[in-house]
């Protein structure tokens, strides 16, 4: 679904999420695996596996598996259950930095009475903001 609105904040494109059952089952299974590995890491941490020679490496591997599993859960959720929405945003020119005001885009002439203030503003753009 697309709209023809071009004002700031209008929804330009909206595609609803697929919400597939296979993705929901996969998320549930990955969540169960996540809970098992979190329990295993917690048990190993409390029982002192990290004090052994290879225990610290084993705990690090379990923690890595926990975060990779969480990444898969979040990626599946984002892809299958969140709608794809594109809104109209204010365009900025490529050369324009955030601190350049529209009236200062072409620059200002250097006058003799406030030359030092203009030099300070050119060197430090956030001066008096």
OpenMM code with the backbone's topology and positions (N, CA, C; nanometers):
from openmm import Vec3, app, unit

residues = "UNK UNK UNK UNK UNK UNK UNK UNK UNK UNK UNK UNK UNK UNK UNK UNK UNK UNK UNK UNK UNK UNK UNK UNK UNK UNK UNK UNK UNK UNK UNK UNK UNK UNK UNK UNK UNK UNK UNK UNK UNK UNK UNK UNK UNK UNK UNK UNK UNK UNK UNK UNK UNK UNK UNK UNK UNK UNK UNK UNK UNK UNK UNK UNK UNK UNK UNK UNK UNK UNK UNK UNK UNK UNK UNK UNK UNK UNK UNK UNK UNK UNK UNK UNK UNK UNK UNK UNK UNK UNK UNK UNK UNK UNK UNK UNK UNK UNK UNK UNK UNK UNK UNK UNK UNK UNK UNK UNK UNK UNK UNK UNK UNK UNK UNK UNK UNK UNK UNK UNK UNK UNK UNK UNK UNK UNK UNK UNK UNK".split()
positions = [
    Vec3(0.0848, -0.1178, 0.0000),
    Vec3(0.0000, 0.0000, 0.0000),
    Vec3(0.0890, 0.1235, 0.0000),
    Vec3(0.0699, 0.2127, -0.0935),
    Vec3(0.1479, 0.3343, -0.1029),
    Vec3(0.0556, 0.4545, -0.0978),
    Vec3(0.1084, 0.5652, -0.0506),
    Vec3(0.0311, 0.6881, -0.0476),
    Vec3(0.1018, 0.7925, -0.1326),
    Vec3(0.0285, 0.8929, -0.1707),
    Vec3(0.0864, 0.9980, -0.2538),
    Vec3(0.1270, 1.1187, -0.1709),
    Vec3(0.1105, 1.1139, -0.0408),
    Vec3(0.1451, 1.2264, 0.0444),
    Vec3(0.2946, 1.2524, 0.0450),
    Vec3(0.3310, 1.3800, 0.0398),
    Vec3(0.4729, 1.4127, 0.0391),
    Vec3(0.5110, 1.5050, 0.1535),
    Vec3(0.4236, 1.5244, 0.2492),
    Vec3(0.4589, 1.6078, 0.3631),
    Vec3(0.5329, 1.5231, 0.4655),
    Vec3(0.6056, 1.5912, 0.5496),
    Vec3(0.6896, 1.5245, 0.6491),
    Vec3(0.6043, 1.4405, 0.7425),
    Vec3(0.6386, 1.3127, 0.7579),
    Vec3(0.5690, 1.2235, 0.8477),
    Vec3(0.4644, 1.1365, 0.7816),
    Vec3(0.4305, 1.1614, 0.6554),
    Vec3(0.3340, 1.0761, 0.5855),
    Vec3(0.3942, 0.9385, 0.5612),
    Vec3(0.3093, 0.8378, 0.5623),
    Vec3(0.3550, 0.7019, 0.5330),
    Vec3(0.3624, 0.6860, 0.3821),
    Vec3(0.4801, 0.6599, 0.3318),
    Vec3(0.5005, 0.6454, 0.1876),
    Vec3(0.4711, 0.5027, 0.1415),
    Vec3(0.5140, 0.4045, 0.2210),
    Vec3(0.4903, 0.2643, 0.1864),
    Vec3(0.4644, 0.1862, 0.3147),
    Vec3(0.3663, 0.0968, 0.3100),
    Vec3(0.3346, 0.0118, 0.4248),
    Vec3(0.3065, -0.1285, 0.3740),
    Vec3(0.3902, -0.2227, 0.4132),
    Vec3(0.3674, -0.3623, 0.3783),
    Vec3(0.3515, -0.4396, 0.5079),
    Vec3(0.2371, -0.5055, 0.5265),
    Vec3(0.2161, -0.5780, 0.6522),
    Vec3(0.3097, -0.6978, 0.6645),
    Vec3(0.3309, -0.7406, 0.7874),
    Vec3(0.4192, -0.8539, 0.8138),
    Vec3(0.3533, -0.9839, 0.7684),
    Vec3(0.4378, -1.0848, 0.7367),
    Vec3(0.3855, -1.2130, 0.6898),
    Vec3(0.3276, -1.2968, 0.8031),
    Vec3(0.3889, -1.2924, 0.9192),
    Vec3(0.3453, -1.3650, 1.0387),
    Vec3(0.3271, -1.5142, 1.0122),
    Vec3(0.4314, -1.5785, 0.9633),
    Vec3(0.4217, -1.7207, 0.9308),
    Vec3(0.4294, -1.8077, 1.0564),
    Vec3(0.3626, -1.9212, 1.0506),
    Vec3(0.3597, -2.0144, 1.1629),
    Vec3(0.4951, -2.0810, 1.1814),
    Vec3(0.5644, -2.1094, 1.0720),
    Vec3(0.6967, -2.1722, 1.0807),
    Vec3(0.7953, -2.0823, 1.1548),
    Vec3(0.7880, -1.9521, 1.1295),
    Vec3(0.8769, -1.8590, 1.1993),
    Vec3(0.8428, -1.8526, 1.3485),
    Vec3(0.7156, -1.8583, 1.3812),
    Vec3(0.6760, -1.8563, 1.5223),
    Vec3(0.7253, -1.9809, 1.5945),
    Vec3(0.7147, -2.0970, 1.5296),
    Vec3(0.7651, -2.2211, 1.5907),
    Vec3(0.9165, -2.2161, 1.6050),
    Vec3(0.9850, -2.1624, 1.5036),
    Vec3(1.1311, -2.1509, 1.5107),
    Vec3(1.1727, -2.0577, 1.6244),
    Vec3(1.0995, -1.9481, 1.6436),
    Vec3(1.1321, -1.8557, 1.7520),
    Vec3(1.1111, -1.9227, 1.8871),
    Vec3(1.0055, -2.0002, 1.9011),
    Vec3(0.9805, -2.0707, 2.0278),
    Vec3(1.0914, -2.1718, 2.0553),
    Vec3(1.1315, -2.2488, 1.9537),
    Vec3(1.2393, -2.3465, 1.9726),
    Vec3(1.3728, -2.2785, 2.0043),
    Vec3(1.4027, -2.1706, 1.9348),
    Vec3(1.5264, -2.0976, 1.9634),
    Vec3(1.5237, -2.0361, 2.1036),
    Vec3(1.4069, -1.9963, 2.1500),
    Vec3(1.3951, -1.9419, 2.2848),
    Vec3(1.4188, -2.0500, 2.3897),
    Vec3(1.3687, -2.1706, 2.3642),
    Vec3(1.3950, -2.2819, 2.4571),
    Vec3(1.5439, -2.3137, 2.4615),
    Vec3(1.6088, -2.3152, 2.3446),
    Vec3(1.7537, -2.3382, 2.3396),
    Vec3(1.8270, -2.2266, 2.4125),
    Vec3(1.7792, -2.1039, 2.3965),
    Vec3(1.8399, -1.9887, 2.4651),
    Vec3(1.8333, -2.0059, 2.6169),
    Vec3(1.7184, -2.0462, 2.6673),
    Vec3(1.7016, -2.0641, 2.8119),
    Vec3(1.7941, -2.1752, 2.8624),
    Vec3(1.8083, -2.2827, 2.7865),
    Vec3(1.8973, -2.3930, 2.8279),
    Vec3(2.0420, -2.3446, 2.8365),
    Vec3(2.0863, -2.2700, 2.7356),
    Vec3(2.2252, -2.2231, 2.7375),
    Vec3(2.2484, -2.1166, 2.8447),
    Vec3(2.1498, -2.0338, 2.8716),
    Vec3(2.1639, -1.9363, 2.9808),
    Vec3(2.1728, -2.0080, 3.1149),
    Vec3(2.0907, -2.1111, 3.1337),
    Vec3(2.0979, -2.1902, 3.2564),
    Vec3(2.2341, -2.2596, 3.2684),
    Vec3(2.2841, -2.3154, 3.1566),
    Vec3(2.4141, -2.3822, 3.1587),
    Vec3(2.5269, -2.2837, 3.1913),
    Vec3(2.5212, -2.1643, 3.1334),
    Vec3(2.6223, -2.0630, 3.1632),
    Vec3(2.6152, -2.0210, 3.3101),
    Vec3(2.4934, -1.9994, 3.3603),
    Vec3(2.4777, -1.9576, 3.4999),
    Vec3(2.5273, -2.0659, 3.5954),
    Vec3(2.4936, -2.1908, 3.5660),
    Vec3(2.5391, -2.3012, 3.6500),
    Vec3(2.6920, -2.3119, 3.6476),
    Vec3(2.7512, -2.2999, 3.5292),
    Vec3(2.8968, -2.3062, 3.5198),
    Vec3(2.9657, -2.1906, 3.5887),
    Vec3(2.9053, -2.0738, 3.5825),
    Vec3(2.9634, -1.9561, 3.6463),
    Vec3(2.9576, -1.9682, 3.7976),
    Vec3(2.8443, -2.0158, 3.8501),
    Vec3(2.8271, -2.0269, 3.9946),
    Vec3(2.9116, -2.1406, 4.0508),
    Vec3(2.9226, -2.2505, 3.9771),
    Vec3(2.9968, -2.3655, 4.0290),
    Vec3(3.1475, -2.3549, 4.0091),
    Vec3(3.1947, -2.2497, 3.9451),
    Vec3(3.3387, -2.2256, 3.9366),
    Vec3(3.4098, -2.2909, 3.8194),
    Vec3(3.3403, -2.3103, 3.7071),
    Vec3(3.4075, -2.3673, 3.5902),
    Vec3(3.5165, -2.2747, 3.5374),
    Vec3(3.5003, -2.1446, 3.5579),
    Vec3(3.5976, -2.0486, 3.5072),
    Vec3(3.7316, -2.0547, 3.5772),
    Vec3(3.7405, -2.1236, 3.6891),
    Vec3(3.8667, -2.1324, 3.7623),
    Vec3(3.9560, -2.2435, 3.7077),
    Vec3(3.9022, -2.3324, 3.6274),
    Vec3(3.9819, -2.4405, 3.5682),
    Vec3(4.0553, -2.3902, 3.4450),
    Vec3(4.1438, -2.4755, 3.3899),
    Vec3(4.2260, -2.4336, 3.2753),
    Vec3(4.1411, -2.4025, 3.1517),
    Vec3(4.0532, -2.4930, 3.1142),
    Vec3(3.9728, -2.4721, 2.9938),
    Vec3(3.8311, -2.4277, 3.0253),
    Vec3(3.7976, -2.4138, 3.1508),
    Vec3(3.6619, -2.3765, 3.1892),
    Vec3(3.6243, -2.2357, 3.1471),
    Vec3(3.7205, -2.1438, 3.1558),
    Vec3(3.6936, -2.0067, 3.1167),
    Vec3(3.6644, -1.9981, 2.9677),
    Vec3(3.7370, -2.0761, 2.8878),
    Vec3(3.7137, -2.0808, 2.7445),
    Vec3(3.5769, -2.1443, 2.7143),
    Vec3(3.5411, -2.2467, 2.7917),
    Vec3(3.4123, -2.3114, 2.7746),
    Vec3(3.2975, -2.2162, 2.8082),
    Vec3(3.3113, -2.1394, 2.9152),
    Vec3(3.2085, -2.0414, 2.9513),
    Vec3(3.1969, -1.9321, 2.8447),
    Vec3(3.3094, -1.8912, 2.7896),
    Vec3(3.3057, -1.7917, 2.6825),
    Vec3(3.2351, -1.8437, 2.5584),
    Vec3(3.2569, -1.9716, 2.5262),
    Vec3(3.1879, -2.0324, 2.4124),
    Vec3(3.0381, -2.0405, 2.4352),
    Vec3(2.9990, -2.0765, 2.5569),
    Vec3(2.8554, -2.0817, 2.5882),
    Vec3(2.7933, -1.9429, 2.5783),
    Vec3(2.8633, -1.8421, 2.6266),
    Vec3(2.8123, -1.7054, 2.6181),
    Vec3(2.8010, -1.6591, 2.4729),
    Vec3(2.8965, -1.6999, 2.3891),
    Vec3(2.8888, -1.6660, 2.2465),
    Vec3(2.7674, -1.7319, 2.1824),
    Vec3(2.7410, -1.8575, 2.2166),
    Vec3(2.6232, -1.9270, 2.1632),
    Vec3(2.4949, -1.8581, 2.2085),
    Vec3(2.4926, -1.8093, 2.3316),
    Vec3(2.3747, -1.7387, 2.3827),
    Vec3(2.3460, -1.6155, 2.2966),
    Vec3(2.4482, -1.5358, 2.2674),
    Vec3(2.4258, -1.4129, 2.1912),
    Vec3(2.3963, -1.4397, 2.0443),
    Vec3(2.4575, -1.5427, 1.9859),
    Vec3(2.4264, -1.5774, 1.8468),
    Vec3(2.2827, -1.6267, 1.8362),
    Vec3(2.2396, -1.7071, 1.9315),
    Vec3(2.1017, -1.7549, 1.9330),
    Vec3(2.0050, -1.6378, 1.9482),
    Vec3(2.0370, -1.5435, 2.0349),
    Vec3(1.9536, -1.4248, 2.0518),
    Vec3(1.9479, -1.3432, 1.9227),
    Vec3(2.0597, -1.3356, 1.8508),
    Vec3(2.0608, -1.2631, 1.7230),
    Vec3(1.9676, -1.3285, 1.6217),
    Vec3(1.9663, -1.4622, 1.6174),
    Vec3(1.8753, -1.5311, 1.5265),
    Vec3(1.7292, -1.5082, 1.5655),
    Vec3(1.7003, -1.5085, 1.6944),
    Vec3(1.5634, -1.4837, 1.7401),
    Vec3(1.5181, -1.3443, 1.6977),
    Vec3(1.6019, -1.2448, 1.7210),
    Vec3(1.5645, -1.1074, 1.6865),
    Vec3(1.5545, -1.0865, 1.5356),
    Vec3(1.6424, -1.1516, 1.4584),
    Vec3(1.6354, -1.1387, 1.3131),
    Vec3(1.5076, -1.2009, 1.2579),
    Vec3(1.4721, -1.3172, 1.3087),
    Vec3(1.3467, -1.3797, 1.2650),
    Vec3(1.2261, -1.2952, 1.3027),
    Vec3(1.2264, -1.2416, 1.4236),
    Vec3(1.1141, -1.1590, 1.4680),
    Vec3(1.1017, -1.0339, 1.3818),
    Vec3(1.2143, -0.9684, 1.3551),
    Vec3(1.2108, -0.8466, 1.2738),
    Vec3(1.1623, -0.8753, 1.1317),
    Vec3(1.2089, -0.9850, 1.0738),
    Vec3(1.1736, -1.0155, 0.9355),
    Vec3(1.0291, -1.0628, 0.9204),
    Vec3(0.9792, -1.1400, 1.0141),
    Vec3(0.8491, -1.2034, 0.9967),
    Vec3(0.7337, -1.1338, 1.0682),
    Vec3(0.7609, -1.0560, 1.1729),
    Vec3(0.6513, -1.0033, 1.2538),
    Vec3(0.6452, -0.8520, 1.2623),
    Vec3(0.7380, -0.7795, 1.2028),
    Vec3(0.7308, -0.6337, 1.2027),
    Vec3(0.6963, -0.5841, 1.0626),
    Vec3(0.6035, -0.4905, 1.0478),
    Vec3(0.5684, -0.4410, 0.9143),
    Vec3(0.6796, -0.3546, 0.8568),
    Vec3(0.6848, -0.3494, 0.7242),
    Vec3(0.7821, -0.2666, 0.6544),
    Vec3(0.7168, -0.1319, 0.6268),
    Vec3(0.7625, -0.0284, 0.6966),
    Vec3(0.7018, 0.1038, 0.6857),
    Vec3(0.8087, 0.2029, 0.6423),
    Vec3(0.7771, 0.2814, 0.5390),
    Vec3(0.8669, 0.3883, 0.4965),
    Vec3(0.7918, 0.5200, 0.5090),
    Vec3(0.8477, 0.6130, 0.5863),
    Vec3(0.7829, 0.7423, 0.6041),
    Vec3(0.8611, 0.8480, 0.5301),
    Vec3(0.7962, 0.9588, 0.5003),
    Vec3(0.8601, 1.0696, 0.4305),
    Vec3(0.9425, 1.1475, 0.5316),
    Vec3(1.0688, 1.1690, 0.4989),
    Vec3(1.1572, 1.2452, 0.5865),
    Vec3(1.2071, 1.3693, 0.5140),
    Vec3(1.2566, 1.4633, 0.5902),
    Vec3(1.3114, 1.5850, 0.5324),
    Vec3(1.4455, 1.5527, 0.4674),
    Vec3(1.4594, 1.5887, 0.3417),
    Vec3(1.5842, 1.5622, 0.2718),
    Vec3(1.6854, 1.6712, 0.3013),
    Vec3(1.8075, 1.6304, 0.3127),
    Vec3(1.9172, 1.7250, 0.3297),
    Vec3(2.0115, 1.7108, 0.2119),
    Vec3(2.0724, 1.8210, 0.1747),
    Vec3(2.1712, 1.8139, 0.0678),
    Vec3(2.2942, 1.7408, 0.1177),
    Vec3(2.3655, 1.6752, 0.0285),
    Vec3(2.4790, 1.5922, 0.0691),
    Vec3(2.5899, 1.6744, 0.1341),
    Vec3(2.6111, 1.7949, 0.0870),
    Vec3(2.7211, 1.8759, 0.1388),
    Vec3(2.6847, 1.9454, 0.2687),
    Vec3(2.5586, 1.9470, 0.3022),
    Vec3(2.5119, 2.0263, 0.4155),
    Vec3(2.5342, 1.9524, 0.5472),
    Vec3(2.6064, 2.0135, 0.6363),
    Vec3(2.6262, 1.9566, 0.7693),
    Vec3(2.5119, 2.0005, 0.8597),
    Vec3(2.5008, 1.9371, 0.9740),
    Vec3(2.3899, 1.9669, 1.0640),
    Vec3(2.3974, 2.1070, 1.1240),
    Vec3(2.5164, 2.1645, 1.1323),
    Vec3(2.5292, 2.2939, 1.1978),
    Vec3(2.5173, 2.4112, 1.1009),
    Vec3(2.5013, 2.3862, 0.9722),
    Vec3(2.4888, 2.4950, 0.8755),
    Vec3(2.3424, 2.5363, 0.8682),
    Vec3(2.3182, 2.6632, 0.8940),
    Vec3(2.1818, 2.7144, 0.8816),
    Vec3(2.1533, 2.7487, 0.7355),
    Vec3(2.0275, 2.7531, 0.6990),
    Vec3(1.9905, 2.7753, 0.5592),
    Vec3(2.0344, 2.9127, 0.5108),
    Vec3(2.0268, 3.0115, 0.5985),
    Vec3(2.0680, 3.1465, 0.5564),
    Vec3(2.2199, 3.1608, 0.5471),
    Vec3(2.2961, 3.0702, 0.6093),
    Vec3(2.4425, 3.0757, 0.6030),
    Vec3(2.5009, 2.9801, 0.5002),
    Vec3(2.4185, 2.9228, 0.4153),
    Vec3(2.4665, 2.8219, 0.3217),
    Vec3(2.5645, 2.8795, 0.2199),
    Vec3(2.5439, 3.0067, 0.1782),
    Vec3(2.6333, 3.0677, 0.0794),
    Vec3(2.7511, 3.1391, 0.1437),
    Vec3(2.7558, 3.1429, 0.2763),
    Vec3(2.8654, 3.2107, 0.3443),
    Vec3(2.8308, 3.3555, 0.3728),
    Vec3(2.9174, 3.4209, 0.4486),
    Vec3(2.8972, 3.5611, 0.4827),
    Vec3(3.0248, 3.6374, 0.4494),
    Vec3(3.0084, 3.7661, 0.4248),
    Vec3(3.1256, 3.8484, 0.3952),
    Vec3(3.1955, 3.8833, 0.5259),
    Vec3(3.3263, 3.8944, 0.5202),
    Vec3(3.4069, 3.9223, 0.6384),
    Vec3(3.4172, 4.0736, 0.6545),
    Vec3(3.3574, 4.1251, 0.7603),
    Vec3(3.3653, 4.2682, 0.7864),
    Vec3(3.4702, 4.2946, 0.8935),
    Vec3(3.5172, 4.4141, 0.9015),
    Vec3(3.6292, 4.4451, 0.9902),
    Vec3(3.5872, 4.4577, 1.1366),
    Vec3(3.4617, 4.4938, 1.1646),
    Vec3(3.4238, 4.5189, 1.3039),
    Vec3(3.4033, 4.3899, 1.3846),
    Vec3(3.3530, 4.2848, 1.3255),
    Vec3(3.3349, 4.1607, 1.4007),
    Vec3(3.4088, 4.0445, 1.3343),
    Vec3(3.5271, 4.0708, 1.2842),
    Vec3(3.6039, 3.9679, 1.2131),
    Vec3(3.6442, 3.8543, 1.3068),
    Vec3(3.6825, 3.8875, 1.4292),
    Vec3(3.7257, 3.7828, 1.5218),
    Vec3(3.6104, 3.6882, 1.5575),
    Vec3(3.4887, 3.7409, 1.5747),
    Vec3(3.3723, 3.6573, 1.6028),
    Vec3(3.3418, 3.5644, 1.4851),
    Vec3(3.3581, 3.6145, 1.3625),
    Vec3(3.3319, 3.5306, 1.2452),
    Vec3(3.4377, 3.4213, 1.2309),
    Vec3(3.5622, 3.4510, 1.2662),
    Vec3(3.6673, 3.3490, 1.2616),
    Vec3(3.6402, 3.2422, 1.3668),
    Vec3(3.6003, 3.2843, 1.4877),
    Vec3(3.5672, 3.1863, 1.5915),
    Vec3(3.4498, 3.0997, 1.5495),
    Vec3(3.3496, 3.1570, 1.4840),
    Vec3(3.2335, 3.0805, 1.4389),
    Vec3(3.2723, 2.9828, 1.3274),
    Vec3(3.3679, 3.0198, 1.2421),
    Vec3(3.4118, 2.9311, 1.1342),
    Vec3(3.4956, 2.8153, 1.1880),
    Vec3(3.5780, 2.8434, 1.2904),
    Vec3(3.6628, 2.7388, 1.3466),
    Vec3(3.5815, 2.6477, 1.4377),
    Vec3(3.4937, 2.7045, 1.5179),
    Vec3(3.4130, 2.6271, 1.6115),
    Vec3(3.2669, 2.6496, 1.5765),
    Vec3(3.2083, 2.5611, 1.4928),
    Vec3(3.0736, 2.5868, 1.4377),
    Vec3(2.9611, 2.5834, 1.5398),
    Vec3(2.9814, 2.5217, 1.6569),
    Vec3(2.8756, 2.5164, 1.7563),
    Vec3(2.8826, 2.6333, 1.8539),
    Vec3(2.9536, 2.7370, 1.8199),
    Vec3(2.9700, 2.8535, 1.9047),
    Vec3(2.8350, 2.9235, 1.9197),
    Vec3(2.7960, 2.9512, 2.0451),
    Vec3(2.6708, 3.0208, 2.0791),
    Vec3(2.5488, 2.9477, 2.0253),
    Vec3(2.5392, 2.8188, 2.0513),
    Vec3(2.4206, 2.7412, 2.0093),
    Vec3(2.3406, 2.7044, 2.1294),
] * unit.nanometer
topology = app.Topology()
chain = topology.addChain("A")
for resn in residues:
    res = topology.addResidue(resn, chain)
    for name in ("N", "CA", "C"):
        topology.addAtom(name, app.Element.getBySymbol(name[0]), res)
